[in-house]
Amino acid sequence: MGLLDGRVAIVTGAGSGIGRAAAVALAKEGAAIFATDIDQTGLKQTYDMIISDDGRIETMLQDVTDEALWDTVIAQTEAKLGKPSILVNNAGIAVGGPIPDFSLDDWKKQMAVNVDSVFLGTRAAIRAMKDTGGSIINLSSVAGLRGAAGLSAYCASKGAVRLFTKSAAVECARAGMGIRVNSVHPGIIDTPIWQKSIVEGMPVEMMAGGANAVDPEMLGAAASPMGRPGHPSEVADMIVYLASDKSSYVNGQELVVDGAMTAGG
């Protein structure tokens, strides 16, 4: 018996990194997975991993900033797997750069992917789960807890996710919906988004807010008291906890997975 037997989970950005790890971990605990991403190749790899372990999964290409597609995601999930009771809003990007040189277009792109999509996904999930309850898990970052030079837009977007999550949790609780909403705040995690070097060349001291890096091992050793970056599976374990009844009274909280990175000066 798994912790999530009989449940249906939607996971965005499931084609790699934390999203893939979350989909795999949720499936191992018995959840049927509806996985989305813009990366068709990555989605196929996630699909194969779950199917090979006798899990149940459906996939769909999704631009998480497209409002209309969220209705399709919910409809396809219900048609193929059943009513969702778990949503993992994981899809995100990180765009770095100093404020004087940062373009408004890059600012808007950062907010669209990291904030608008979380709003759209949460709204769609609340509409789908309002009578049956469920768990919404929004991926923020340690960058949503403190600022970092060169990462103003990323920090702002992840801070917005943190407070939006709290507001949604209070709103759902007071409405008696039985929907819990929490945010997860990873530190430096060894994922493709780090390895793409989107802020290539930024000094290590500027990276302590949780953005990207060329060498995650180096950054993990420099920024985490544990001396290493985290693994996607370690964040996925937190997501499974929040999706399950083990966290039935955990609501509106920010759960940090950062190897003590934010615990001290």
C-alpha positions as CSV (number, residue, x, y, z in Angstrom):
1,M,0.0,0.0,0.0
2,G,1.3,3.4,-1.0
3,L,0.7,6.7,0.7
4,L,-1.2,8.0,-2.3
5,D,-3.0,4.9,-3.6
6,G,-6.1,5.9,-5.7
7,R,-5.1,9.6,-6.0
8,V,-4.4,11.6,-9.1
9,A,-1.6,14.1,-9.3
10,I,-0.9,16.8,-11.9
11,V,2.8,17.8,-12.1
12,T,4.0,20.7,-14.3
13,G,7.5,20.9,-15.6
14,A,7.7,17.1,-15.3
15,G,10.2,16.6,-18.1
16,S,13.3,17.0,-16.0
17,G,14.7,17.9,-12.6
18,I,12.5,18.4,-9.6
19,G,9.3,17.9,-11.7
20,R,10.4,14.6,-13.0
21,A,11.6,13.5,-9.5
22,A,8.2,14.5,-8.0
23,A,6.3,12.6,-10.7
24,V,8.3,9.5,-10.1
25,A,8.1,9.7,-6.3
26,L,4.4,10.3,-6.4
27,A,3.8,7.4,-8.7
28,K,5.9,5.1,-6.5
29,E,3.4,5.9,-3.7
30,G,0.5,4.9,-5.9
31,A,-0.7,8.1,-7.5
32,A,-1.7,8.3,-11.1
33,I,0.3,11.1,-12.8
34,F,-0.7,13.6,-15.3
35,A,2.6,15.1,-16.3
36,T,3.0,18.3,-18.4
37,D,6.0,20.2,-19.9
38,I,7.0,22.1,-23.0
39,D,9.8,19.5,-23.4
40,Q,8.4,16.6,-25.4
41,T,11.6,14.5,-25.2
42,G,11.9,15.0,-21.5
43,L,8.2,14.1,-20.9
44,K,8.7,10.9,-22.9
45,Q,11.6,10.0,-20.6
46,T,9.6,10.6,-17.5
47,Y,6.7,8.6,-19.0
48,D,9.1,5.7,-19.7
49,M,10.5,5.8,-16.1
50,I,7.1,5.6,-14.5
51,I,5.7,2.9,-16.9
52,S,8.8,0.8,-16.4
53,D,8.1,0.8,-12.7
54,D,4.5,-0.3,-13.3
55,G,3.2,3.2,-12.6
56,R,0.3,5.0,-14.3
57,I,0.9,8.2,-16.2
58,E,-0.5,10.4,-19.0
59,T,1.4,13.3,-20.5
60,M,0.5,16.5,-22.3
61,L,2.5,19.4,-23.8
62,Q,1.7,22.5,-21.9
63,D,2.7,26.1,-21.9
64,V,1.8,26.9,-18.3
65,T,1.3,30.6,-19.1
66,D,-1.6,29.7,-21.5
67,E,-4.8,30.3,-19.6
68,A,-7.0,28.2,-21.9
69,L,-4.7,25.2,-21.7
70,W,-5.3,24.8,-17.9
71,D,-8.9,24.0,-18.7
72,T,-7.6,21.3,-21.1
73,V,-5.2,19.9,-18.5
74,I,-8.0,19.5,-15.9
75,A,-10.4,18.0,-18.5
76,Q,-7.8,15.6,-19.8
77,T,-6.8,14.5,-16.4
78,E,-10.4,13.8,-15.4
79,A,-11.1,12.0,-18.6
80,K,-8.0,9.8,-18.6
81,L,-7.2,9.3,-14.9
82,G,-10.0,10.7,-12.7
83,K,-10.5,13.8,-10.6
84,P,-7.2,15.3,-9.4
85,S,-6.5,15.7,-5.7
86,I,-2.9,16.8,-6.0
87,L,-1.3,19.6,-8.0
88,V,2.4,20.3,-8.1
89,N,3.1,23.7,-9.7
90,N,6.7,23.1,-10.5
91,A,7.3,24.6,-13.9
92,G,9.6,27.6,-13.7
93,I,12.6,29.5,-15.1
94,A,15.3,31.7,-13.7
95,V,16.5,34.8,-15.5
96,G,19.4,36.7,-14.0
97,G,21.1,40.0,-14.5
98,P,21.8,43.3,-12.8
99,I,18.8,45.6,-12.4
100,P,20.2,48.5,-14.5
101,D,20.6,46.2,-17.5
102,F,17.5,44.1,-17.0
103,S,14.8,44.4,-19.7
104,L,11.1,44.8,-19.1
105,D,10.5,41.9,-21.4
106,D,12.7,39.6,-19.3
107,W,11.0,40.8,-16.2
108,K,7.6,40.0,-17.7
109,K,8.8,36.6,-18.9
110,Q,10.1,35.7,-15.5
111,M,6.8,36.7,-13.8
112,A,4.6,35.0,-16.5
113,V,6.3,31.6,-16.0
114,N,7.0,31.7,-12.3
115,V,4.0,33.6,-11.0
116,D,1.1,33.7,-13.5
117,S,1.3,30.0,-14.0
118,V,1.1,29.3,-10.3
119,F,-2.0,31.5,-10.1
120,L,-3.6,29.8,-13.1
121,G,-2.8,26.3,-11.9
122,T,-4.0,27.0,-8.4
123,R,-7.2,28.5,-9.6
124,A,-7.8,25.5,-11.9
125,A,-7.1,23.1,-9.1
126,I,-9.3,24.8,-6.6
127,R,-12.2,24.7,-9.1
128,A,-11.6,21.0,-9.7
129,M,-11.0,20.1,-6.0
130,K,-13.4,22.4,-4.2
131,D,-15.9,19.6,-3.4
132,T,-13.5,16.8,-2.8
133,G,-10.4,18.4,-1.3
134,G,-6.8,18.0,-2.1
135,S,-3.3,19.3,-1.8
136,I,-1.7,22.1,-3.9
137,I,2.1,22.3,-3.8
138,N,3.8,25.3,-5.2
139,L,7.5,25.3,-5.9
140,S,9.2,28.5,-4.7
141,S,12.9,28.7,-3.7
142,V,15.2,30.0,-1.0
143,A,15.3,33.0,-3.3
144,G,11.7,33.6,-2.2
145,L,12.9,34.0,1.3
146,R,15.8,36.5,0.8
147,G,17.3,38.7,-1.8
148,A,20.3,38.0,-4.0
149,A,22.3,40.4,-6.2
150,G,21.8,39.8,-9.9
151,L,18.6,37.8,-9.2
152,S,16.0,40.5,-8.5
153,A,13.3,39.2,-10.9
154,Y,13.8,35.6,-9.8
155,C,13.6,36.5,-6.1
156,A,10.6,38.7,-6.7
157,S,8.8,35.9,-8.6
158,K,9.6,33.3,-5.9
159,G,8.6,35.6,-3.1
160,A,5.3,36.2,-4.9
161,V,4.7,32.4,-5.0
162,R,5.3,32.2,-1.2
163,L,2.7,34.8,-0.3
164,F,0.2,33.8,-2.9
165,T,0.4,30.3,-1.5
166,K,-0.3,31.5,2.0
167,S,-3.3,33.6,0.8
168,A,-4.7,30.7,-1.1
169,A,-4.3,28.4,1.9
170,V,-6.3,30.8,4.2
171,E,-8.9,31.3,1.6
172,C,-9.5,27.6,1.0
173,A,-9.5,26.8,4.7
174,R,-12.0,29.5,5.6
175,A,-14.2,28.3,2.8
176,G,-14.2,24.8,4.2
177,M,-12.9,23.3,0.9
178,G,-10.5,20.8,2.4
179,I,-7.8,22.0,0.1
180,R,-4.3,22.5,1.6
181,V,-1.8,24.8,-0.2
182,N,1.9,24.9,0.7
183,S,5.1,26.0,-0.8
184,V,8.4,24.2,-1.1
185,H,11.7,26.2,-1.1
186,P,14.7,24.3,-2.5
187,G,18.2,25.6,-2.1
188,I,20.9,24.6,-4.6
189,I,19.6,21.5,-6.3
190,D,21.5,19.7,-9.0
191,T,19.1,20.0,-11.9
192,P,19.2,20.9,-15.6
193,I,18.0,24.4,-14.8
194,W,21.2,25.0,-12.8
195,Q,23.4,23.4,-15.5
196,K,22.2,25.6,-18.3
197,S,24.2,28.4,-16.8
198,I,21.5,31.1,-17.3
199,V,23.6,33.4,-15.1
200,E,26.9,32.1,-16.3
201,G,29.9,33.8,-14.8
202,M,28.1,35.2,-11.7
203,P,30.3,35.0,-8.6
204,V,29.4,32.4,-6.0
205,E,28.5,35.0,-3.4
206,M,25.8,36.3,-5.8
207,M,24.3,32.8,-6.1
208,A,23.3,32.3,-2.5
209,G,19.7,33.1,-3.3
210,G,19.0,29.9,-5.2
211,A,19.5,30.6,-9.0
212,N,21.6,28.8,-11.5
213,A,25.2,27.8,-11.8
214,V,27.7,26.2,-14.0
215,D,29.1,23.9,-11.3
216,P,26.4,22.8,-8.8
217,E,29.0,20.8,-6.8
218,M,31.1,23.9,-6.3
219,L,28.1,26.0,-5.4
220,G,26.7,23.4,-3.0
221,A,30.0,23.3,-1.2
222,A,30.2,27.1,-1.0
223,A,26.6,27.8,-0.1
224,S,25.4,24.9,2.0
225,P,26.7,23.9,5.4
226,M,26.2,20.3,4.2
227,G,28.9,20.9,1.5
228,R,26.9,19.6,-1.5
229,P,24.0,20.5,-3.7
230,G,20.7,18.7,-3.0
231,H,19.3,16.0,-5.2
232,P,15.9,16.3,-6.9
233,S,14.7,13.2,-5.1
234,E,15.3,15.0,-1.8
235,V,12.9,17.7,-2.8
236,A,10.5,15.1,-4.2
237,D,10.3,13.4,-0.8
238,M,9.0,16.7,0.7
239,I,6.4,16.9,-2.1
240,V,5.2,13.4,-1.4
241,Y,4.8,14.3,2.3
242,L,2.8,17.4,1.5
243,A,0.6,15.4,-1.0
244,S,-0.2,12.7,1.6
245,D,-2.3,12.6,4.7
246,K,0.9,12.6,6.8
247,S,0.7,16.4,6.4
248,S,-3.0,16.8,7.0
249,Y,-2.6,19.8,9.4
250,V,0.2,21.4,7.4
251,N,-1.3,24.3,5.5
252,G,-0.1,27.7,4.3
253,Q,3.5,26.8,5.2
254,E,6.9,27.3,3.5
255,L,8.9,24.1,3.7
256,V,12.6,24.7,3.1
257,V,14.9,22.0,1.6
258,D,18.3,23.6,1.5
259,G,20.8,21.7,3.6
260,A,20.8,24.5,6.2
261,M,21.7,27.2,3.6
262,T,19.3,29.7,5.1
263,A,19.7,28.6,8.7
264,G,22.6,30.9,9.6
265,G,24.7,33.8,8.4
